[in-house]
């Protein structure tokens, strides 16, 4: 009973400390909101890496005094900073809305369509959407089951196409036929098969921007966001066309030549997806019990398995199209086959120099500074 009373007293003391921590967190978020207001007025980025690293460094320095590892302290303060960043962004939403435009989103019921609808509203845009999935639903303002139901396409500053990869050329072509005044923005993961529709748009004087968000619908809009811009026109002209759409403090737009896009994605997406699928497919041929593998798993296995699960849990139609529609896929497959053959050969021969040479070459490539 004495121990129980002592535990109860300790828990109450912890609860008091928790209440004090919550009050301090509330005050920290109020300060973050004021910082966000100033940043929104000045148009400066919310995320400042140098400042964040100083906060994390302070946290790591105090880990020993708190009786925990630096990793734990860093995780605690990363969560606090994530809350501060979100608070700063929310405060600036009203001010950004005054500068926002109108966006029509095609494919609004899909995963990326819903993500963009939320993201663009945060930026300050007014978003309407089209999706055939809404065909059986009661009419709702700003929601349309088909493009022909939209009253005035010229009312929109941007028309964003977020539809399945194979359907993107047809949807872009349909939009181009209407000759909208706004910029058509497509977000396909593979671009080569869009060339005929893009050529038609150019002939008709319709502006089309080829944007590629390098993330999926699970990405938080309060984190840094990387977009690749596949340019057919001069870079500054392409950037200017999209500047008003991506008025977001975390957005990084990386321009590359249109002709280079799919070759780059063959390695960034095609190879990355392929290795995850191969890892999982090979394990299904192992004859081992999956539960036993998980119980005995090494750190490396756990990391590889987590990546593979994220890949094989995605939409198979999308991932098939990312492989199938990329005209550079043979280059990637050939490199995989050659690399595997060289590694297997070095192992079978017991050739330490060849084996270490391949690992060293891979390490040097992967650790190059961006």
N, C-alpha and C positions, 0 to 999 in steps of 0.2 A: 504493500500500500504506500509505503514511504517513497519507493521508486516511482510509483504511478503519480504521486503528488508532485514529485520533482520534475518529472517529464511534463506534466500539465503546466507547471510554472514556466519551464523552458519554452514550451510551445507558445504560451501567451506572450513571452518576451520576444519570440521570433515574430509573432503577429504584430506586435507594436513596431518592431523594426520594419516589417513589410509595409505597414501603414505610412511610416515615415518615408520609406523608399518611394511609395506611390505618390506621395505629395511632392517629393523632389522630382520625380519623373513628370508630373503634371506641370511643375514650374519650368522644367527643361523644355517641354513641348510648347509652352507659351513663348519662351525665348526663341525657339525654332520658328514658331509662327511669325514672330516679328522679323526674324532674319528673312523668312520667305517673302514677307510683304515687301521688304526693301529690294530683294533680288528681283521680284516680279516687276517692280516699278523701273528698275534699272535694266531689266532684260538680261541679267547675268545668270550663269548656270547654277543650279541648286547643288549639284555634286562637285565638290572640290577635293580631288584626291590627296593633295598635300595636307590639307586640314584633317581629313579622315585618318591618314596614316599617323599624324601626331597624336590624335585621340587614342588610337589603338596602341601606339608605343607607350603612352602613359599607362594604359590598362595592363599591358604586359609587365611593366616595371613594378606594379603593385601586386602581381599575382602571388609572389612568395609571402608577402605580408598577410594576404588573405587566406593562405594555406591551400591554394589551388594552382593548377598549372597555367602557364601563359595562354595555352590554347583555350581554356575555359574562360578566362578573363576577356580574351579577344572576342569569343563568341557572344558573351554578355553585352559587350559594348557595340559589337556589330548590330545586334538586335536593337539596341537603343538608338544607334545612328539611323537604322532603317526606319524606325518610327519618326525620327526627326525629319528625315528626308521626305517621307510621306506627308507629314504635317506641313512642311514648307510648300510642297507642291499643291496641296489642297487650298492653302491660303491664296495662292496666286491664280487659282482657276477663274474667279470672277473677273479679275483684271485681264486675263488672257481672252476671256469670252468677248470682251469689247472689241478685240482685234480679230476675232474668228470670222470664218466664212461659212459657206454652205457646201455640204458634201453629200453626194448620192453614192451609196454603197451598194454594189451589186454582189449578191451572195451574203446578205446580212445575217442569215440563219446559220451559216457555217461557223466552224471554230475560229478561223482567222477573221471572218466577217464580224463576229461578236467582239473579238479582241479589238479590232480597229474601231468599231462603234464606240466602245468604252474609251479607248485611247484618244480618239479624235474629239470626243466630248470633253475630256480632260484638258486637251489643248485649247478648247474654247470654240470649236466648230459646232454648227447645228447640223445634225446628221439625219438624213432620210435613208431608207434602204429598200432594196428589191430582192425578193427571193420566192421562187415557186413553191417553197414549203408552206407559205402563208396563204396558198390558194383556197383552202377550206375554212379559213378563219374569218371572223367578222372584220369589216374594214376598220382600220386604225390610222389615225393621222400620221403621215410620214412613212407608212408601211405599205408596200405594193407587192402584189404577187407576180407582176410582169412589167417589163419596161414600158409597154404601150399604155399602162395605166398612169404613168407619171405625167402630171399636167404640163410641165414646162421644163425640159432638160436644160434650157439656157439659164434657168434660175440658179444653177449650181456652178461654183467655182472649180470644183474637182469632182470627177466621177471615178470612183475607185473600184476596180474589178478584183474581187476575191472569190473566185469560183474554182472548181477542180481544174487541175493542170491541163488535161486534155481538152476541156471545154473553153479555156481562156481565149484561143484564137477566134472562135465563133462569136463569143460575147463582145470582144474588142471590135470585131468586124461589124457587128450589129450597131454598136454605139457609133462607130465612125460614119456609118451611113446616115445618121441623124445630124452629123456635123455640129456637135455641141460647141458652144463658145468656151466652156471650161476645159481644163486639162484632164485628159483621160490618164489614169494611173493604174497600171497592171502590176501585180505582185507575184507573178509566176516564178517558181523555183528554177525552171528551165526556160530559156528564151528563144532558142533557134527556131522552133516551130511557129513562132509568132511573126516571123519576118514578112510573109505575104500580107498579113493584116496591118502591120506597121508601115509597109510600103504604100498600101492603099491610103492609110491615114495621111501620110506625107503628101501624096498626090492631091488629096482633098483639103490640105491645109489644117488638119486636125492635130493638135498637139497631144502626143502620147509619151508619158514618162514610164520607163521600165525600172521599177523599184523592186528590191528583193529584201524583205525583212529576214535577218539571219537568226531567227528564233521561231518558236511555235506559239500556239495560243495559250500555253501555260505560263508565259513570261509575264512577270510583274511590270506594269508600266512605270513603276517607281524605281526601276533599275536602269543602268545604262543600256541603250538600245542601238544596235548596229544595223544600218540599212546599206546595202550595196546598190548603187545606181549604175545601171548598164547604159552607157551613153552612146547614142547615135549622132547627136548634135554636139557642138562645142560644150565642154564641161560647165563653164560659167552659165551658159544659156540653160542647160539642163538643171543646174542647181537653183537658178532663179525661178524656174517654173515651179519648183517644189517647195521653195522657201516658206511660203505662207502655210502650206499643209503641215509641215513638221516643226511648228513652233513649240518645241518641247525641250526642256532643259537637258534631257538625257540622250537626245538623238545624235548619233554620229552617222553622217552620210559619206560613204566611201565611193567615189566615182571610178569606174573602170570602163574600158572600151567594150561596146556591146559584143563584138566578135570574141572577146576574151572571156566573157561571163561563163558560158557553159563549160569551157575547158577547166576554169577555176573551180566550178561547182562539181565537176567530175571527181575532183580530189577532196574538196571540203565536205560535200554531201555524199556523193556516190561511194567513195572509199570508206568514209566514216560509217555510213549505213551498212556497207558490205561487210566490214570487219565485225560489226555487231551481229549481223545475221549469220555469218560464218561461225562465230563463236557459239551461238545457240544451236545452229544446225549440227555442228560437229559433236556437241555434247549429247544431242539426242541419239547419236550413233555410238556412244561410249559403252552402253550396256550397264552403266552404273546407276545407282539410286540417287535421284536428285536431292532427297532429304539428307542422305549421307554426305554428299558433296557440300551442302550448306552447313552441316554441323562441323565439318572438318576444314572449312574454307580458309584459305590464306587471305591476307589483305589484298594481294593482287587479284585473286579470283573474285573476291567480293566487288572490287572496283569494276572489273571487266564484266561481271555478271550484271551489275546495276546498269551499266551502259547498254549492254545487250538487251536487257528487259525493256529499257526505254525505247529502243529501236523497234523491237519485234512487237511492241504494244501499239505502234502507230498504225494509221490507216494503210492497209496493204495496197489499195488502189493508188494512193499518192506515192508510196515508196516504190511501187513497180514503175510508175510513170517517170519518177526521178531517174531511175536506171534506164528505162527503155527509150525515153525521149532525148536523152543526152547523146549527141553524135560523137562524143569523145570517150564513151564508156569502154571501147575496146582498148584504148591506151591504158586506162586504169587497170582493166582485167589482166592485160599482158604484164604490166609491172608487178601486180600481185603474184602472178604465176612465176615470173622470173625470180622475184625476191624469195618466194617459198622454196623454189628449186635450189637456189644458192645456199640458203640456210640449211635445208635438209642435206645437201651435198657436204657442207662443212661439218655437220654433225656426224654423218655416216663415215667420213674420212678421219674424224677426230682432228680436224684441221683448226687448231686453236687460233692461229693468226687470221685465217679467213673469217672465222666466226666473230672474233673480237673486232676485226675490221668492219664488218657489217654493222655491229652494234655501235661502234664509234662513229661511223658515218651517219647513222640514224640519229644518234644523240646530238651530234654537231648540227644537223639540219633542224632538229626539233627545238633546240635551245638557242637558236639565233634570235637576237633582239629584233623586235618589230620595227 
